[in-house]
Amino acid sequence: MDNQQVHHVAIAILYKDNKFLMQLRDNIPTIPYPGYWAFFGGHIEPGETPEVAVRREVIEEISYTLPEKIYEFGRYDSEKAVRHVFHAPLEVELDKLVLGEGWDMGLVTPEEIRNGKCYSAAAAEERPLGDVHQQILLDFIKLGIGNG
C-alpha cells in the first residue's frame, strides 16, 4: 500500500434521540461519495491530532462545537483512507446548525441505516448511504451507544 495515496480523516458520529446526524455530500463527481450520506469530518492537517481535526471540521461544516468530552469509537482503514471515528451526543436542535459544506443534512434512523438510504428534502429523493459509513453506523448501533 502506497502511503502517499492514503488520507487520514477524522469523522464524527453525532447522535440525538436514537438518530444519527449525517451530511448529504455534494453531488460532485470528483469528490469521494458524491451525493451519498456520510459523516461530518474531514482531513487531518499536518500537526493535528485526530481529535483536534474532528473538532475543527465539525465547526467548519455545521458551526457546532463538540461537547467537551468526545469518545474514540475506532479506526477504519481502507486502501484510500484511514478513518479515525469519534462519537458524541448532538446537544442542540437541528435548526441551530448551519450547513457550511454539503448538499443537505439530517437525522437518520437505525432503520434507514439498515436499509442503506435516506430521504433528502434538498435532493427531493432518497439518496444512498456511503457503504463504509453504513458499516461504521451498523457497528456502532450494535453496541447500543446513543440510543437514549
Helices and strands as residue ranges (DSSP letters): G 3-5, E 7-16, E 19-24, E 37-38, E 40-43, H 50-62, E 71-77, E 81-89, G 94-96, E 104-108, H 110-115, E 117-120, E 125-128, H 131-142
